[in-house]
Each structure stands twice: as C-alpha cells, then as structure tokens.
Amino acid sequence: MAKAPVLTPRADDFPRWYQDLINKAELADNGPVRGTMVIRPYGYGLWERMQQEMDARIKEAGAQNAYFPLLIPQSYFTKEAEHVEGFAPELAVVTHGGGKDLEEPAVVRPTSEMIINDYFSKWVQSYRDLPLLINQWANVVRWELRPRLFLRTTEFLWQEGHTAHATFEDARDFAAHIHRKVYEDFMVNVLAMDTVPGRKTVKERFAGAINTLTLESMMGDGKALQMATSHELGQNFAKAFNTQYLSKEGRQELVWQTSWGSTTRMIGALVMTHGDDNGLRVPPRLAPVQAVVLAIKGDDAVLAKVREIGDQLRAAGVRVQVDDRTDTPFGRRAVDWELKGVPVRIEIGPRDLESNTAMLARRIPGGKEPVAIDSLVRLLPTLFEEDQALLLTQSRERRESRTSDVSTIEEAVEAATAGGWARIPWATLGEEGEAKLAEHAVTVRCLVAEDGSVPDADDAPGNVAIVARAY
C-alpha cells in the first residue's frame, strides 16, 4: 500500500495544499475569533526576518519609526469622504468600555491616515519641518468575510509609512522610491520573488489616493497577489486636516502626502510562490534558519561533532540550528525540516564521523550528497547564492510562461480563468472592459508601459493592462 503524502498534492487541490502546509510547517493557526490568526514561532521568525530587511531599507530612505494608537475616534472618519467610503464595510467599532457606553465610539485601526494626519497638522508648521517621513510597525483590523490565513485575515501585521512634502514632485518621487528601492528590491533580492511593478487603475487605487503604485506577483496556481502598494495622496488629507506649512516665500501652503504598506500577506506569498509538494522552500537570504545540523543517533561523539559544526557555522555568519533531539526518530525530524523549507540539512551519524564527511541535503534544488565536514564553512555561502538565484529564476519563468498577449476581452478572460495572466492594451480594454472582466472575477492588476516600466499616467499612450484572477 502506497504511503499517504504528507501534504495534499498541489495539482490535486491547491487551496488544501496551502492550508496543509501552513499547518504542518507550523506557521500559523486560526484564532478564536473568526478571521484572526495565531502566528506560531517559525512563522513569526519569517516575519521578523522580513521586518529586519524591510526596516533597514525604510530607514535608508530616510523614514523614522513611530507608533500611533490602535483606537481612533470615529469622528476622524468623516473628514475624507472617499477614504471613509472605501473602508466603511471593513470597520470594527468599539462602543463600550469600562462598563459604560463611550461618549464617542472608537474605530479599531484599519489604517492610520486619519490619526497620523491629525498629528501631522500639529507637527508641520514651516518648510523646515518638511519632509516629514514616518513609518509604523503595527497591527490593523479590517473585518474580513472570507478569511484565509496570511492572505485575508481580520487582523494582520504590517508596516505603514506616512509622509508629508512641500511639493507634488517631492511626494511623487518619494512614493516611487519606496515602490522600487524598498519594496521591489526586498521582494526580488530577499524573497527571490518575481514582481511586476505597475500603476493601479482608478477603480483599483487606494481610497483617497490620486495614484497607487503596486507590485504584483504570480502564485504557483497562476493567480496574482498584490504584494505591496505605495500611494500618492495628493492634498486630499491635507485639506481635510488643514495640514499647512509656511513656505520660504512666506505663504501658507498645503502639504503633499504619501502612504505605503506591506503586510504578513508576504508570508502567504512565500508559501504559494516557492512551496512544493514537500513543503516550504525558504530563500537563504530570508531564512531564519539557513542550515540545520542533525544528529542521526545519540552517540556522544556524534552529538559533540554536530554542536561543534553548529558553532563553526554560527561564527561564520550562518543562521544555524543544531537538532540533537535524538529521542525523536531521525526520519520524522528530517521531514519536519523539509516542511519548514530550511535551505540546507547537514546530517551526521557514526559512519560519517569515521570518514569525516556529512550528508548534505539541499531543500531548494533537491538532492543529497556527502561532503567533507571541513569544507562546510567555505561551501555553504556559495550554495545559498545558487539557491537564491534558482528560486528567483523559477518564479520569473512561471510568470513569463503563463502570461499571454491578447487583443480582446474574451481572450483575456480565457487566459485568466485557465490559470494565467493576460496582457491587453489599455486602449482596447478601458474602464468599460474592466467592468466586463469583473463579471468573470477577473481584475486589472496594474498598468505598465509598453517597455514594462511604470507609466506616468493612467491614460499614457501604449499603456498595457495586466489582467488576472487574484487573491
């Protein structure tokens, strides 16, 4: 009788495979309130690594971290009509506290444009106060009707950046800088994830923004996932909160603003982009554990050697974990580490000691081979870079091979419903065609220029719409 697979095969049931992997790789559990999640230590370790990499890039862009309250007075949400309308169905509102009705209901933070702008209006007085560049790492609540762990949850973790600038051009350029130099750089060079940078259509842009820049990635089933967005807010919130500054010329001017964010959705993207039927595959530059050293048996000499190798690798800058839990069967431990996607397993038993070798198992390309123990410190950095590059290549090849150039709405729908993406001229599609796509649960993920760059305007000549079904 054939042994049952550890995970539901992706080809049989992709959503079930996704749920199986998150459960068996110990990334997260469903929380007690519908739509919430408990992020387990290994899953949170992935998020911490994402935070570290992103935070460094955000600070390099000049932003500083701050923190604003979780509870926001409901009256704030009446100040920018388009923003309020966009979020109204998702709001969670606190009406009772301390055993009595609140004088004013408080909204649980769905995003912080409102409360941050209230303080920007106090902090910005002069051109000398600009640009004001703030980032916040926090949680938000948006009531989700169809929850799925990491992808759509009622509460999730994120970073949200908010900035104020003296001119439209400064705000535009900063939003673009975050889009490409923070988000795209992180996703391509750390997550090893192919992305398409583009411009959202008017229908799909952030509520209250004058422009939204996005990064879209293709998941293993051909659907798109919005990875991160950077918004030009124009002066909409500045007008609502009267955020003005005294210019060098002595005039009172409204500021120009941006906001931008990325979330724990990136963990779901990691699973769906790089995972296979054996579990997760984590890019080495991201991995909280790049290598695990496993003792096959509880032999004293073996245990001493695996700990020694762990110390050597750690001293060389490798994020390493020693697995000396020999009271748990070796096969079970090996499968667990494979599910978690650790790039390299170094397996040591009594016979390996005799030959001064270790069995090296590579998770990303697959395969096992004996290597000299003395070569591990020198060998691993090269293997990590090979594996990092391979994941990015596979992600890019999937997107390119499953994207079709089409000339009609019908062809675009056919490509998207068949598990791929379509490229169609925006002049052919337009807002009317975008509405027709929606009837088939297909959306315009973004607009790109003919050469693949980000267009300067929604209606720029030659704009191409990237069309897909999406999470």
N, C-alpha and C positions, 0 to 999 in steps of 0.2 A: 504494500500500500504506500502510495506516494506521501511524503511528509507535507503537511499543510504549510503554505508560505507564511512567513511572519507578518507580512503586510498584504492587504488586498492588492493585486497587480494593478498598476496604473491604467493599463489598457482595458481592464475589465470595468473599473469604476473609479474614476479619478477623484471625485469628492470623498469617497470612502477611503481610498488610499491616503488622502491628505489627513483625514481625521485619525486614521490608524497611526500614521507616522507621528503626529503631534502627541498622541497618547503614549506610544511605545518608546519614543525617543525622550519622553519625559520633559516636553517643552511647556505644556500648559494643561489645565483642567478647566471645565466650566465652573463658574462661580455660582453661589447660591441664589442670586437674583438673575433672572433671565437676561442673557446678553452680556453678563460680566464674565471675567476670566481670572483664574489664579495662574500667574506665570511662575512656573517651577524654577528651581535654581539653574538648571542647564539652559533653559530658555532665557532666563534673566541674564545669564552670563553672556549670551549672544547680544542682548540689548545693551548691556554695559559696554561691550566692545564697540557696538555701533555708536553709542553715546561718546565714547572717548575719541573715536575717529572724527565724528561729526563736530564735536565740540572744539577740537583743535582747529578745524577748518573755519568754523564760525568765528572763533576768536581771531584767527589770522585775517579775516575780512574786516575786523575792527569792532565787532559787536561784543557787548558785555552781558553776562548773565545776571538776571534779577528774578524776583518772584512776586506774583500778584495773587490776591485772594481767590479762593475757589468759588465763593458765593458773591454774586454780582446783583445789585439792586435791579429789580425788574424794570424800573423806570428808564434805566440806561438803554434798554432795548427798544425804546420808542424814538430814539434820536436819529437813526439812519434807516429809513423805511425799507430800502431794498435788502439791506443786511438782515433786518428783523424778519422780513417775509421769507428769506431764504432759510432761516434757521427755526422758524416758529414750530414746525411739526416735530422737531427733534428735542425741544427744550424740556428739561426736568426742573420743576419749580418747587421750592420749599415754602410752605405756607404756615407751618407750625414750628415753634422752638421754645424750649424752656417751659413747656406745658401750657403755652398760650398761643393765640394767633399772632403772627408777626404784623407789625404796623405796615410794612411793605414786603410783599413776597420777594424771595431771593432766587435768582436763576443759578443752577449749578453750572459752572463754566463749560460752555460748548466751544468757545474760542474767546480770546481776550481783547479783541479790537476795542470793545466798548470801555472796559475798565482801564485799559492801558492808555487809551486816548484821553480819558478824564485826567490822568496824571500827566500826560504829555502837555496838556493845555496849561498845567501849573508850572511844569519844569522848563518849558520853552518860552523865553522872553525876548531873546536877542539872536541875531545871526551868529553870535559867538557860541550859542548853545547847540548849534547845528553842525554836522548831522548828529542826531541822537539815535544810537544804534543799540537796541535792547533785544536779548534773547531770553526765553524762559523754557526750562525743562519742567514739565508738569503732567498732570492727568486732565482729561476732559470727559464730559458726559454728553452723548447725543443719543437719544432714545432710538434704538435700532429694532426694526420689526422683523428682520430676517438675519439673526446673528450667525456668525461663523468665526471661530477662534482666530485671532490675529487680523483677519480681513475686515470684518464688520462686527464690532462689539460696542455695547452701550457705553462702557468706559474703556478708554485706551490711553496709553502713554505717548507723549510726543515732545517735540520742541517746536516752539512758535517764536518767530522773530518779528519784531515791530520796529520800524524806523521812521524818522521824520527828517526831511531835507528841505533845503532852501529853494530848489528849483525842480521842475518836472524832469529835466535831463538827469539831474543827480539821482533822483528816485528811480527813474527808468534804468539807469546804468547799474545801480546797486542791486535792483531786483534781478537783472540779467547776470550780474556777478555771482549772486547766491545760486542762481539756477545752474550755471555752468561750472564755476570754480569750487563750489561747496557740494551741491547735490550730485551733479553728473560725475565730478571727479571721484567722489566717495563711492558711488554705485558701480562705476566702471572699474576703478582701480583697487577697491577693497571688497565689494560684494561680487566682483567678477561678473557683473550683470549687464548685458547689452541694454541700452536705453535709446529711445527716440526722443530727443528734445524738441518741443514744439510749442505752439500757441493755442490755447483753448478758443473754441468758438464763443460767440456772445452767449449762446444758450448754456454752454458748459462752464463759463467762467465763474469764479468765486463771487458770492453775493456781496455787492458793494464795491467791487473792483472795476477798474477800467481796462485791465488786461491781466490775464493769468497765463503764466508760463508753466509748462508741465514736463515731466519725464515719464514716458510710457514704456513698459516692458512686456514682452510676451512670456506667458507662463507655459508650463510643459504641455498643457492641453490646448494651446493656441489662443486662449483668451488674453485680453490685455489687463494690466493692473497699473493704475496711476500710482507712481512711486513717491513723488513729492511735487509740491507746487510753490511758485513764487509769484506774488501778486503786486501789481501796481494799483494802489488805491486812489490815485489822483488826489483830489482835495475833498472827497466826499465826507470823510470822517473829520477832517479839519474844519469844515463848515459846520458839521453837527455839534462839535465840541468847542468851536471858536478857538482853535489852536493857531495862534498867530505869533509872528516874531517881528522885531524892529529891524529893518534892513540897514545896510551900510548907508543907504541914501536917506534914512530917517523915515521910511514908510512902513506902515503896518501891513504885513503880507501873511497870507495863509501858507502853512507848510504843505509839502507834498510827501506822500507816505507810501510805505510798502509793508507787506506782511508775507510770511513764508513759513512752511512747516513740513515736517516729516514725522512718521509715526511708527508704532510697533507693527504696522502692516508690513514693514520691510522684513520682519521675521517670516510672515506668511509667504512673501515673495521669494525669500531664500529657499524655503521648502519647495515651492512649486516650480522654481526655476532649476534648481540643482539637484533636487531629490530624485532617487531612482527606486526600483523595486526592493532594494535592500535597506533603504532609509535615507537619511540626510547626507549631503556632501557639503562640507563647510569649507569655503575658500581659506587657505592658510593665513592670509593677511588678516582675516576677520577672526579666525578660530580662537575661542578662549583656551582650548586645549589643542595645540598643534600636533603633539605626539604623545602617545600613551605607551609606557613601558610595562609589559605584562609578565609577571612570573607565572610560568606554566605549572610548576609544582612548588610546594612549600619547603623546598630544600634550603638549608641555611646559606649555602654558597650562592644559590640562585637568587635568594632574597637580597643578599648583600650586593650582588652584581647589579640587579635592576635598580636598587637605590643609588648605587654609585653612578650608573648611566644617567639616571634622573638628575643627579647633582651636576654632572658634567654638561648635560644639555641645558639645564637651567642657567648655569654660569655662562653659557654661550649665547644666551638670549632667547632660547626656545621656550615657548609656553608648554610645559610638560607636566604630565601627571603619572605617578607610579601606581600601578594596580597590583598590589601584593595580597589581594583578598583570596588566598588560595583555598579558603574554606568554601568558596563558590566555584563550581565547575568552570574550567577554562573556556570551554565552548560557549557557555552562557555569557561569560564576560566579553568574549570576542564579538559575539552577536550584538551585545548591548552597545559596544563602542562603534561598531559598524552602523547601527541605527542612528547613533548620535553624529555620525559623519566626521569623526576625528580624522584628519588627513593621513596620519601615519600611525600604525601599530608596530611596536618593536617587541617581539615575543622571544623570551629567554627560558630555556629549560636546561636540565643537566647535560644533555648531549651538546647543546650549543656552547656551554662553558668549555667543554673539552676541546672544541675546535676554535674557540674564541670568536664565534660568529653569533649573529642574531638573525631571526627570521623577520624580514621587513615586509609588512603588508601595507600597500598603498590604496587608500579608500577611493581616490578620485579616478585614476585610470584603471584601477583594479590590479590584481596580481600580487604574488608573494615571491620573494627571493632571499637567499641567505646573503648577508653582507658582513664584513669584518666589523667587530664591535669598535675597534679603534678608528674606523672611518666615519662613524655616525655623525660626529660634530661637524666634520667637513662636508658630508654628503647631504644632510637634511636641507640646508638653505637652498641648494640647487633644486632639489626635488620639490620644495614648496613653490618656487617660482615657476617650475614647469607645470605644476598642478593648477596654480592660479591662472596661468595663461590658457590652459586647456579648458577650464570652466568658462572663461570669457568667450573663447572661440566657439564652444558648443552652444552657448546662449545666442551668440550672433548668428551662427549658421542656422539655428532653428528659426529665428525671426526672418532671415533673408529667404530661406527655402519655402516658408509658409506665407509669404506676402505676395499678393498678385496685383498687377497693374490692370485696372478695369476702366471701362468707359461709360457704364450705365449703372443706375441704382440697383437694378436686378442682379447684375453681376457682383456688385459689392455685397449685397445681402447673401448671395450664394457662397461667396468666399468666406464671409464671417461665420455663417451657420455651419460651414464644413470644417470649422476649427482653424481658421487662418485670419490674416489681415488683408485688407484691400487698400490700394492707393487709387484715388479718383480725383480728377481736377475739381477744385472747389467751385470753379465757374460752372461746371456741369452739375454739381450737387446743390450747392446753395442751401439757404435755410429751409426752403420747401422740401428739398431732398432729404435734409437732415431729419425733418419731421416724419417723412416716409420710412426712413431707416428705423426710427424709434418704434414704429408699429411692429417691427420684427425683432425688438430687443437688441438692436444694433446702434452703436453711437459713433459719433466722430470723436476719436480720442484726442486728436490735435491737428493743427495745420502746420505744414512745413513748406519751405520754399522748394523750387524745383531741384536745387542742388543739395537739399537736405538740411539747410541751415534754418534758423528760426526767423520767420517773416516779421517785418516791421509793422504790418497792418493786417487786419482781418481780410481785407479785400485786395491785398497786393497782387499784381499780375503774376500768374504762374503758381499761385498757392495750390498745394495738394493736400487733400484730406486723408488722414489715416483712419480707417474705419474698421471696427471690430466689435465683437461681444466682449463684455468686461465684467470683472468682479466689482 
